[in-house]
Amino acid sequence: MVDTVADDCRKINYLNTMKHVLLLLATFLSVSAFSQNWATFPLDSSAQWQIDYAWLDGEGCLFEHEVIYFLEGEVSIDSTAYQQIGFYGYRWVENTFSGGCQEPPMYFDGTVGLFRTEDGKYYRHNLGEDELMFDFSLGIGDTLFSALSVFDPLVIQSVDSIEIDGVFRKRQWLNQDLWVIEGIGSAYGFDQSLYQFENWSSLNCYSHSGVPQLGLGTYCRLINGLEINEVLKANVSPNPSSGIFNLTVQQQFSYQVYDLFGRLIQTGAGSTNAEIDLRYEPDGVYLLRLESKKGSLTQKLVKQ
């Protein structure tokens, strides 16, 4: 009887030991898989980030922005390769309590900066130095000392993965609402602050090849299985152009063309296509604003 009890205890101890070994092995394999296959950004050369952000001034004026980030190409500094990211967007002002905000809406564009990845770490180049944005080599309980949250280091609460365009990407949760994903950025945007107070932002949509891959906003939602939510899709060719742009849309639409000072240059409408003629306008960047029942879309036109 004593021997039987002893045998049972040995079996239980053996099983418990094997459970711990298998758990440690699974954890090691999971971490190893992530560490050996770091996802650089972007996931695709046609990547775009649609980011909404706003800030409130001391007079009660709420400045709201809808901005598109896109790749401008590779830049080398001291033999180190960086991706240069540009942006264009639209800004408007709303009154909160003062009623004295009179600034007219405006379009703008420019360069966000230079960025690179190395061994799971994401850097931005600032004032001649690389600053750490994200570190996907960190695990649960580790602290992220990010240039995007200088005064508030963040602790990794949990780690999982998310499938984007058929590829699983590592995701770190910094709190219940804030995540960062390999190759994309955070729930707040790409290089936006991870500390939100009087200024706030959100990643409204991440897409490539004109197809939304991840999104929180109205016109770019999460892709569930094979079901892709309807979004406004448009094709402009050629772009850049010497003046004539052929516009093709999948449904009835209206459009406006603005210069970078916010001046309305041209308006029009169509059922599936239209021709935009900028031959008599100066060379430069223009913003095309499309509207239809499926939503709205802003796209850059380059005349050269």
Legacy VTK file of the C-alpha trace (Angstrom):
# vtk DataFile Version 3.0
C-alpha trace
ASCII
DATASET POLYDATA
POINTS 304 float
0.000 0.000 0.000
2.834 2.384 0.958
4.688 1.545 -2.250
1.562 2.256 -4.308
1.123 5.671 -2.685
4.815 6.440 -3.220
4.541 5.420 -6.875
1.515 7.651 -7.341
3.375 10.594 -5.771
6.361 10.014 -8.040
4.048 9.935 -11.069
2.361 13.185 -10.016
5.731 14.879 -9.447
6.942 13.634 -12.826
3.849 14.942 -14.613
4.121 18.328 -12.881
7.795 18.530 -13.821
7.023 17.690 -17.456
4.298 20.368 -17.542
6.797 22.983 -16.383
9.388 21.765 -18.889
6.897 21.870 -21.772
5.699 25.317 -20.711
9.263 26.637 -20.600
10.014 25.001 -23.943
6.925 26.560 -25.566
7.836 29.958 -24.171
11.409 29.608 -25.434
10.271 28.546 -28.904
7.768 31.393 -29.062
10.373 33.978 -28.067
12.944 32.428 -30.411
10.506 32.534 -33.312
9.909 36.228 -32.719
13.588 37.018 -32.246
14.675 35.300 -35.434
12.023 36.830 -37.672
11.810 40.504 -36.809
9.359 42.434 -38.947
10.899 45.534 -40.434
8.685 48.416 -41.369
6.876 48.985 -43.524
5.206 45.694 -44.331
4.888 46.877 -47.927
6.482 49.648 -49.993
3.032 51.122 -50.729
2.212 51.412 -47.015
0.109 54.323 -45.807
-0.963 55.352 -42.334
-4.078 57.472 -41.828
-3.745 59.233 -38.484
-6.215 61.529 -36.756
-4.908 63.860 -34.064
-5.988 66.967 -32.219
-4.741 69.460 -29.668
-6.426 72.045 -27.507
-4.939 75.501 -26.964
-5.388 77.739 -23.939
-8.195 79.732 -25.575
-10.468 76.741 -26.114
-9.660 76.218 -29.795
-9.573 72.571 -30.827
-7.189 72.001 -33.752
-8.092 68.764 -35.551
-5.984 67.036 -38.206
-6.442 64.158 -40.632
-3.012 63.126 -41.939
-1.692 60.489 -44.343
1.852 59.143 -43.855
3.554 57.515 -46.871
7.018 56.324 -47.937
9.227 58.749 -49.839
12.212 56.424 -50.326
15.463 55.291 -48.754
18.086 57.695 -47.405
21.634 56.758 -46.345
23.502 58.556 -43.539
27.045 57.368 -42.727
26.312 54.031 -44.465
23.150 53.509 -42.384
19.939 53.100 -44.391
16.758 54.879 -43.288
13.229 55.042 -44.664
12.058 58.602 -45.227
8.376 59.137 -44.514
6.357 62.058 -45.843
2.879 63.308 -45.013
0.006 65.360 -46.309
-3.191 66.276 -44.575
-6.026 68.618 -43.708
-6.514 70.785 -40.619
-9.547 72.575 -39.254
-10.445 74.343 -36.012
-13.488 73.957 -33.786
-14.666 76.076 -30.858
-15.020 74.372 -27.499
-16.098 77.101 -25.072
-14.644 80.459 -26.132
-16.282 80.850 -29.533
-13.361 82.904 -30.849
-11.606 80.389 -33.102
-11.634 81.792 -36.639
-8.727 80.064 -38.430
-9.799 78.778 -41.885
-9.253 75.107 -42.837
-5.967 74.359 -44.570
-4.085 71.585 -46.374
-0.422 70.903 -45.675
2.356 68.449 -46.487
5.981 67.787 -45.582
8.439 65.177 -44.308
7.882 63.313 -41.041
11.496 62.135 -40.701
13.884 59.202 -41.077
13.278 55.780 -39.499
14.961 52.373 -39.373
14.711 48.970 -37.690
17.399 46.679 -36.260
16.994 43.447 -34.252
13.415 44.198 -33.308
14.114 47.808 -32.354
12.544 50.758 -34.168
14.415 54.061 -34.308
13.782 57.584 -35.549
16.664 59.853 -36.525
16.510 63.143 -34.658
19.165 65.881 -34.401
21.894 63.563 -35.628
21.063 60.689 -33.267
18.831 57.615 -33.348
16.068 57.590 -30.725
14.363 54.363 -29.656
10.631 54.239 -30.425
9.689 50.566 -29.938
11.551 47.427 -28.816
9.921 44.133 -29.757
12.689 42.114 -28.080
11.102 43.029 -24.741
8.862 40.582 -22.906
6.177 40.713 -20.243
7.256 42.829 -17.271
10.031 44.618 -19.161
10.057 48.419 -19.285
10.008 50.322 -22.576
12.079 53.506 -22.392
10.771 55.175 -25.526
11.433 58.614 -26.966
7.667 58.688 -27.567
7.029 58.590 -23.823
10.050 60.266 -22.218
8.421 61.179 -18.892
6.398 57.980 -18.492
8.287 54.692 -19.135
5.829 51.935 -19.985
5.791 48.336 -18.766
4.888 45.514 -21.169
1.671 44.048 -19.750
1.188 41.182 -22.225
2.417 39.940 -25.598
0.497 38.223 -28.400
0.373 38.266 -32.198
-2.055 39.516 -34.821
-2.528 38.345 -38.396
-2.195 41.142 -40.948
-2.411 40.302 -44.641
-1.696 36.629 -43.941
1.378 37.300 -41.775
1.477 37.154 -37.966
3.026 40.204 -36.301
4.122 40.548 -32.695
1.939 42.826 -30.582
2.831 44.261 -27.181
0.153 45.616 -24.863
1.332 48.559 -22.758
-2.065 48.979 -21.092
-5.637 47.907 -21.839
-6.016 50.442 -24.672
-2.465 50.930 -25.967
-0.725 48.385 -28.177
2.263 48.469 -30.525
2.583 46.150 -33.542
5.665 45.200 -35.544
5.871 47.007 -38.857
2.979 49.376 -38.110
3.266 51.440 -34.938
0.908 52.009 -32.038
-2.808 52.505 -31.486
-2.008 56.232 -31.345
-0.286 56.348 -34.742
3.207 55.846 -36.115
5.516 58.283 -34.302
2.873 59.970 -32.133
3.397 60.343 -28.393
2.510 57.340 -26.239
1.422 59.773 -23.531
-1.918 61.400 -24.362
-3.235 64.366 -22.373
-4.147 67.699 -23.981
-2.920 66.306 -27.303
-4.389 63.040 -28.533
-4.231 60.895 -31.644
-5.321 57.555 -33.103
-4.310 55.260 -35.939
-7.416 55.467 -38.078
-6.177 53.139 -40.814
-3.113 51.222 -41.982
-3.172 50.050 -45.609
-0.957 48.946 -48.453
-1.589 48.375 -52.153
-4.776 50.393 -51.651
-6.265 47.738 -49.343
-6.950 48.410 -45.627
-5.115 45.948 -43.379
-5.777 47.340 -39.919
-7.995 50.176 -38.815
-10.004 51.781 -36.076
-11.790 54.457 -38.072
-15.051 54.824 -39.956
-13.740 54.142 -43.459
-11.034 51.608 -42.645
-12.055 48.851 -40.297
-10.453 45.618 -39.172
-10.454 42.839 -41.763
-12.260 39.778 -40.422
-11.404 36.617 -42.336
-12.225 37.111 -46.008
-14.711 39.890 -45.385
-13.366 43.352 -46.192
-15.546 46.274 -45.210
-16.487 48.638 -48.006
-14.139 51.556 -48.446
-13.842 54.254 -51.056
-11.293 53.157 -53.657
-9.892 55.320 -56.434
-7.195 55.124 -59.055
-5.365 58.151 -60.474
-3.066 57.799 -63.477
-0.604 58.990 -64.426
0.579 60.423 -61.138
2.936 62.313 -61.308
1.632 63.939 -64.498
2.378 66.903 -66.735
-1.171 68.123 -66.138
-3.825 65.555 -67.104
-4.916 63.077 -64.396
-7.382 60.278 -65.209
-9.551 59.464 -62.224
-11.394 56.148 -61.869
-13.758 55.425 -58.960
-16.048 52.453 -58.356
-19.219 54.493 -57.829
-20.694 57.967 -58.260
-18.506 60.611 -56.726
-17.687 64.294 -56.479
-14.250 65.794 -56.141
-12.379 68.971 -55.282
-8.750 69.835 -56.004
-6.905 72.171 -53.610
-3.430 73.658 -53.631
-1.268 73.486 -50.517
-2.527 76.898 -49.385
-6.064 75.527 -49.170
-7.315 77.330 -52.286
-9.970 75.482 -54.260
-8.607 74.910 -57.791
-11.199 72.682 -59.420
-14.418 70.758 -58.708
-16.274 68.065 -60.575
-18.269 64.845 -60.410
-18.608 61.562 -62.226
-20.239 58.157 -62.259
-17.074 56.055 -62.582
-14.374 58.297 -64.104
-13.308 61.884 -64.716
-10.403 63.858 -66.164
-8.640 66.429 -64.005
-6.865 69.115 -66.009
-4.086 70.995 -64.193
-2.087 71.929 -67.281
-2.477 75.645 -66.600
-1.575 75.398 -62.926
1.984 75.735 -61.560
4.028 72.575 -61.027
3.813 71.216 -57.513
1.692 69.144 -55.120
-2.116 69.330 -55.073
-4.645 67.531 -52.884
-7.580 65.664 -54.377
-10.593 65.269 -52.086
-13.092 62.584 -53.154
-16.539 62.060 -51.652
-19.136 59.342 -52.220
-21.732 57.347 -50.307
-18.919 55.061 -49.099
-17.027 57.882 -47.484
-14.271 60.330 -48.372
-10.675 60.060 -49.458
-7.780 62.490 -49.784
-4.993 61.764 -52.285
-1.925 63.667 -53.392
-1.529 64.784 -57.051
1.926 65.703 -58.323
2.220 67.958 -61.387
5.699 68.234 -62.887
LINES 1 305
304 0 1 2 3 4 5 6 7 8 9 10 11 12 13 14 15 16 17 18 19 20 21 22 23 24 25 26 27 28 29 30 31 32 33 34 35 36 37 38 39 40 41 42 43 44 45 46 47 48 49 50 51 52 53 54 55 56 57 58 59 60 61 62 63 64 65 66 67 68 69 70 71 72 73 74 75 76 77 78 79 80 81 82 83 84 85 86 87 88 89 90 91 92 93 94 95 96 97 98 99 100 101 102 103 104 105 106 107 108 109 110 111 112 113 114 115 116 117 118 119 120 121 122 123 124 125 126 127 128 129 130 131 132 133 134 135 136 137 138 139 140 141 142 143 144 145 146 147 148 149 150 151 152 153 154 155 156 157 158 159 160 161 162 163 164 165 166 167 168 169 170 171 172 173 174 175 176 177 178 179 180 181 182 183 184 185 186 187 188 189 190 191 192 193 194 195 196 197 198 199 200 201 202 203 204 205 206 207 208 209 210 211 212 213 214 215 216 217 218 219 220 221 222 223 224 225 226 227 228 229 230 231 232 233 234 235 236 237 238 239 240 241 242 243 244 245 246 247 248 249 250 251 252 253 254 255 256 257 258 259 260 261 262 263 264 265 266 267 268 269 270 271 272 273 274 275 276 277 278 279 280 281 282 283 284 285 286 287 288 289 290 291 292 293 294 295 296 297 298 299 300 301 302 303
